[in-house]
Amino acid sequence: MVEVKVESGIVSNDQDRNTNVPFDFVEEDRGDYIVLCPKGGICNSTIKFMKNRLYDLSCENGCRIVMSMKDVDFIDSVGLGTIITAHKNCVKCGGQIVFCSMSPMISKNMKMLHMDKLLNIVPDLITAEEVLD
């Protein structure tokens, strides 16, 4: 397993200078697939730290990606749009992306938005690995 720290930072919200949004993005190459581990909020302020890499990976032919959401605090509409685009890119290129380990709040919101019908969402990393096989 190779772990690469792709990006990290603390983003100040321009509208409220006292609000900082911490973010970290780690990529692990597990041979047959890539595990992406964002940490913090996936939002308009932080998406720049992961969007290009996520899109690059999702556009590779036959890509196999697991996105572990265990350390994601929240997702805004920009973050959700990026996730949906990555999913569509994977499908178009004959690949697959699986989202796992969502917090109860994020999981509830994804179900409310019917994202569980569009995206491959599973409870944990072990199940994600099984879905990829």
N, C-alpha and C positions, 0 to 999 in steps of 0.2 A: 504494500500500500504506500503510495506517495501522497503526501499532504502538501498542498501549496496554499499559502495565505495570499489570496488574490488582492483584496482591498480591505481597508478599514478606515474608520474615521469617526469624528463626531461632527455632525452637521448642525449648524445653528439655523433655526427657523428665522428667516428675515422679518416675518411679521411679529414675532415675539422673541426678542433677542435673549430672553432668559430660558428659553426652551431648547435643550440640546437633544438630538436624536442620535444615540450611539449606534454604530453599525459595524459589522465585521462579516467577511465573506470568505469561507474556506472551501477549497476544492480538494477532494481526495480521489485519486485514480486507483480503482480497485481491479484493474486489468480488463475485465469484461464490461465494466460500466464505470461511470463517474458519479460520485456523491457530492452534491453541493450543499453547504451548510451555512445559510445566512443566519446572522445573529443580530437581533434588534428589530427595528421596524422596517418593513418593505414599503416605502412610500415615495412620494414625489421628491423629497429631499435626499433620499439615500439610493434611489434606483440607479443612479449613475455609477455606483460602485460595482454593480453586478450585471446590468442589462447587456452590455456588449459581449461579455464572456458567455452569459446564458444563451444569447442569440447565436453566437458562433458555434457553441456546442450543439444547440438544437437544430442547426442547419446542416450538420454533418450527416451523410448518408448512413442509415442504420444506427443512429445514435441511441445510446442507452444511458439514461440519466435518472438518478434518484435525488430528489430535493428533500432533505430532512428539514422539517419546519419546527423542530423541537425547541429552538431558541428564538423563534420569531414572536415578537410581542404583539404586532398588529400589521395589517395590510390595508393600504388605502386603495382607491380606485385606480391610480396609476400603477401601483404594484400588482393589482389583480389583472389589469390589462396586459402587463408584461408577462405574467405567468400564462395567461391565455394564449398570447402570441407565441411563446416558447412551445406550448403544447401543440399548437397548429403547425409550427415549423417542423417539429418532430414527426408528426403524422405525415406531413407532406413529403418528408425525406425518408420515410419508411422506418422511422425510429420510434422510441417510446420514452416518455418522461412520467415518473411516478412520484407523487407527493406523499410524504409520510410524517408521522409524529406531530401532528398539529395539536395546538392547545385546544382545550374544550371550547373556548370562546371562538377561536378562528374556525374550528370544525363546525360549530353551530351556524356561524355566519355563512360559511361555504354551502352548507345544506340549504339554508334559507334562500340563498341566491341560485340554487340548483346547480352549483358548480360540481357537485358530486356526480351529476349526470354527464358532464362534459369531460372533466379531468379524472385521471387515475389517482384516487385518494385512498390510501390504506392506513391502518392504525400505526404500523411500526416499520422499522428498517428490515426486519426479517421477512415480513409479508411483502414489502417492496421488492426484495431480492427474488422472492418466489414468483411474483408477477412478471419480472423480467425474464425468467427462465422459460 
